[in-house]
Amino acid sequence: MAVRAGLRRVLLRTYVREVREAKPARSRQDGGPANGRLGWLLAGAGIGGLVVAALVEPSAARSAASQDWPPFVLVAGLLLIGLVADDDGLFAAAGRLLARVAPSGAVLFAGAAVVVGGVTAVLNLDTSVAFLTPVLVYTARNRGEDDSPLLYGCLLLSNAGSLFLPGSNLTNLIVLGHLHLTGGQFLARMWAPALSALVVTALVVAGAERPHLMVRREPPAAPVQPRLGLGIVAVGTAIGLVIALPSPALPVAAVGVAVAGSRLLGGSRRLVDVVRLLGLPVLVGLFGVAVALGALGRTWSGPATLLSHVDVWGTAAVAAIASVAVNNLPAASLFAARVPPHPFALLVGLNLGPNLFVTGSLAWFLWLRAARAAGSRPSIPRASLLGFVAVPLSVLVALSLLQLTMGSS
């Protein structure tokens, strides 16, 4: 018993050290897709597209920029809030609690799906993959289990769970610019499709990873104690703002800047850490491409005509394909340049379609960076294969519930 107790203490210290060291590991990583050559190439393309749009169609470019900037500001604010919550150990505590209470890999995966869905809903899918990926990887390793179910589940479930609230995904805010819904109104319309997409995706990943989920382990004994301070207050404030306000970008960003600024002034974080976390080259590039395509959608009737000739199923299919072709944020700007006939079906395709391939969403880039920083070796083909199974099924169920509850949407 003494030997077992000693081993538990060693494992606990190792787990805490690994989770805490995951943050500087992410900060030191310069070669990941979000901060490497690909990121700067995307930034160059985005700035070039923005300049061309501003010169050719200045009024359309201004209108597109006005529609597109709030989502990018919001995600920056949520990432900063996530940074402080991570510093306070909130995500690590959630992972440790899962490891402690789950008697098997299957229960651990189910609990992780709930955590990923919850963080995605209230703090955005990009925050989810950036901070939960290393925590879940270390959670699996701490139990002596393969990290594949939690690793791939974190990515696919983050994309699938981004239909709950407007702030859960930047595409929601871009498309909903015409509708002016509060978070509560959006949730009332989309909770059933969002929940069904999350459950279906979880079942697909669990089925594919079933051999790893059947392993039973003795859970670790001691939990990681989070600091209940600035991080939890910022998270609660962000949740309230996203649910209550139709345009929460600036208030949430202000909270994020304030809490992250306090850590910078206190010396616990460096400015370079914050800049790398935000992945500014990718954000700038995606914003430029989104504005360029948004301007194109305002001057060319082709995208609007296409959407006017398809039903909700066709709208979701077109959106899913476009998200892989040009990324879901620029695709949202293109198709929402004019009022889409089926906006909620459009969101189903834009939010679930990115699970098909790495080009689909910003979350892929953040996930790859976080996973590699945690010492994992994620496989893009493997993740895409899971997506090719999960996307058609999750879109089918989500659209069926959407039509059942809202009719033609």
N, C-alpha and C positions, 0 to 999 in steps of 0.2 A: 504493500500500500504506500509505503514511504517513497519507493522508487516511482510508482505511478504518479503520486502527488508532485514529486520533483519534476517528472517529465511534463506534467501539465503546466507547471510554472515556467519551464523553459519554452514550451510551445506558445504560451501566452505572451511572454516577453518578445519572442521572435515575431509573432503576429503583429503586436503593437508597433514594434520597430519597423517592420516592413510597411505597414500601412502609413506610418508617419513619414517614412523615407520615400514613399511613392510621390509625395508632392515635390520635393526637390528633384527627384528623378524626372518628373514631367517638365520641371523648369529647365533642367539641363539639356533636355532633348532638343536638338536643333535640326536633326535630319528628317523628322517626320513629315508627312505630306502637307500638314497644315502650315509648317514654317519653312519648308525646304524650297527647292527650285520650282516645284509644281505650284506652290502657293504664290510665289512671286510672278510666275508666268500668268497665273489666273488674275493676279492684281493688275499686271500690265494689260491683259486683254480687257478687263473690266474698265480700266481707266480710258483705254482707247475707244471702247464702245460708247462710254459716257461722253467723251469729247465729240465723237462723230454725231451722236444723237443731238447734243446741244447745238452743234453747228448747223445741222441739216433741218431739224425740227425743234427749235428751242422751246416753243410753248408745250409741245407734247412731252419733251424731256422734263420740263419743270413739273408738269402734271404727274408724270410717272415717278419722279423723285419724291414728290409730296406724298404719294401713296405708299412708297416703298421704305422711306426712312424709319417710320415708327417701329416696324418689326426688328430691324437691325439694332436700333437703340435698345429695344426691350431685351433682346437676347444678350446684349453686352451687359446690361444691368443684372440679369438673372445669373449670368456666369460669374459676375463679381460677388453676388450674394452667395452663390454656391461655393466660391473660394473661401469665404469667411466661415460658412457652415462646415466646410471640410476641415479648416483649421481648428474649429471647435470640436472636431471628432464626431459630428452627428452622423455622417455616412459610415464611418468606421464602426460606430456603436451599433448601427442598424445591421451591418454585416456580421458583427460578432454575436449579436443577439440571435440572428438567424442560425449561425453555426451552433449556438448553445442549445436552442430549443428544437432543432430539426433532428429527428431520429434517423432519417435516411436522406439519400440524395434527392429523392422525389419530393419530400417535404421541403427540403432546402430550396429546391428550384421553384416550388410553388410560392414560398415566402419571398424569394428574390423577385418573382414576377409581380407580386403585389407592391414591393418596394419600388421597383423600376417604374411600374405604372403610376404610382403615387407621385414620385419625384418628377416624372415626365409631365404629368398633368399640371402640377403646381409650379414647377421650376424650369420647364422647357426640356425637350428631348436632348438638346445639346448639353445642358447641365447634367442630365442623367448619364450620358455616355462618358462625359469628361471626368466625372467624379466617382460614379459607381463602378465603372469597369475595373479599375485597380482594386477596389475594395472587394468586389465579388471574386476576382482572381485569387486574392490572398485568402479569402474565406474558404474557397474550395481547397486550396493547398494546405491550409491550416488543419483541415479535416482529413488530409491525405487522399483527396479525391481529384479526379480529372477536372480541369477548369473549363472544359469545352462547353458543357450545358449553360453555365452562367455567363461565359464569355460571349458566345453567339446569341444567347438569350437577351443579354443586355442591349445589344444593337437592335435586333429585330423587334423586341418588345418596346423599345424607346420609340422607334418609328410608328409601330402599330398603336401605341398608347397616346399618340399626339393629337387625337381628335376630341379630347375631353373639354378643353378650355381654349379660348383664343390664343393665350400666351403659350400654350403647349407646343406650338409650331409656328414659325414665322409665316408660313403659307396661309394659315388661318387668318392672320391679321391683314395680309395683302388682299385676299379674296373678300374678306368681310368689310373692307373699306367702304363698299357701297351700301352695306346693310345697317351699320351703326348699332350692333347688338352689344349688350353688356355680357360679362362672363357668365352670369347666371342664366340669361336668356339663351346663350349659346349652349350651355350645359344641358338645359332642359330639352333642347332639340337633338343633341348629339350623344348623350350619355349611353344610350342603348347601342348604337352602331360602334361607338368607341370601345365599350366594354366587350362587345362580341368580337371585334377585331383583335383585342388584346388576348382574349381567351383562346381563340382559334390559333393565333400565332404561337402562344405558349404550348398548346397541344401538339403543334407540328414540331417545334423544337424538342419537346419532351419525347415525342415518338422517335425522332431521329437519334436522340441521345439516350435512349432507354437503357442500354447496358450500363452506362455510367450512373444512372439515377437509381438503380436497384441496390447499390451498395449501401450497407448500413454501417454507421460509425458511431463510436461513443462521443457525444458532443463534448467540447471543452467546457470546463466548469465556470470559469470567471469571465464576466462581461467587461467590455471596455466602457469606462465612464466618460460620457461627453461633458463638455463645458456648456452649461445652460446659461448663455449670456447673449452677446451681440448677435451670434449666428442665428439662434432660434427666433429672436425678435425680428431680425431682418426677413427670415423666411415667412413668419406669420404676417408681417406687414405686406410682403409681396403677394401672398395668397389673397389677402383682403383687397388689395388694389386691383389685381387681375380679375377677380370675380365681380367687383363693384363698378369698375370704370369701363366705359366703352373704348377709351384711349389711355391705357395705363403706361405707355412707353416711358414718357418723361418722369413721372413719379417713381416708377420702379428703378429707372436708371439713376435717379437722384439717390435713392436708398443704397443702390449698389456702390455708387461712387463714394458715398459717405462712409459706409462700413469698410470698404476696401481701403479707403484713404486713411481710416483710423489705424489699420494694420500697417500701412506704409509708414505713417508717422511714428508708430510704436516700434518700428524696426523689425517686426516679425515677418514682414514680406518686403521684397524688393520690387521696384518698378518693372524691371525686366521680367520678373515672374508673371506679373499681371499682363504685360504686353504679349508674352508668349502664350499665356492661357487663352487670351481672346482670339489668337490666330488672326491678327489684323490683316495680313495680306489676303487671306481667303475671304474675310468679311468684306474688305474693300473691293476685291475682284467680283464677288457675287453681287454686291450692290450695284457696281457699274454695269454688269451684264443684265441685271434685272431692270435697271432704268432704261437701258438701250432697247431691250425687248418690250418693255412697257410702252416706250415711245413708238416702237414699230406697231404694236397692237392698236395704238390710237390713230395711226395714219393709214394702216392697211386693214381692210375689213376681213381678210382671209381667216384669221383665227375665230373671230366672232361668227362668221358665216358657217364655219365648220361646226362649232358648238350648237348653232341653231338648227342644224340638220341631224343631230343625234339625240337619243334619249338619255336617261340617267346612266344606263349601262355603257353606252358609247362614250358619254362624257368622262366617266371614270377610267375607261380604257385609254382614251386619248390622253388624259392627264397623266396616267401611269407611264405611258410610253414617253411622253414629253419630259417627265421628271428624270428619266434615265438619260434621255438625249441631251438635255441642256441644264440639268439640275432642277429640283422642284421649286426653288425660289424664283429664278428667272422665268420658269414655266408659269408660275402663279401670276407673275407680273404681266406676262404676255396675254394670258387668257382672261385676267381680271381687268385689263385695260378698259374694257367696256363691260357693262353688267352682264354676267353669264346667266343663261337661262336656268341652269341647274347648279347653283353655287355649292350646295352641300355635297352633291355627287362629285363635283369637281374636287372638293377637298378630300374625299375618300380616295380618289385616284392619286392626288398629289402627295398625300401623307403615307399611304400604304405602298404605292408604287416604288418608292426609293429602296425598299427591301430587296429589289431585284438586282441591283448592281451598285458599285462603289460611287458612281457618278450621281446617284440619285439625291443625296442630301449632304449637308454639311456634317451631320452626325457621323457619317462614315469616316470622314477625315479625323474627327476628334476621337472616335473610337479606336482607330488604328494607332494613333499617336499614344493614347492612354494605355492601350494593351501592350504595345511594344515597350513603353516606359516601365510597365510592371513586370517585364521579363517574359511575356507571353509571345507566341508567334501565330497571330490570327491568319487564317487563310481566306482570301477574298473569294476564290472559287467555292469553297465550302459554304461560306456565308450566303453567297448568291444562290447556291443550290437549295439551301433551306428557304431562301426567299422565293424561288420559283415555285415551290410547293405552297408556301404560306400565303403569298400575295393573292392568287386567284381565289383561294378559299376564304380568306378574310374579307376581300372585296365583295364576294358573293353574299356572305352573311351580313356584312355591314350595310350593303345597299338594300338587301331584302328588309332589314329592320327599318332602314331609313324610309323606304316606301310605305311600310306598314304603319309607321307612326306619323309620317308627314305627307304622304302622297307623292306627287311629282316634285322632286327636289334636286 
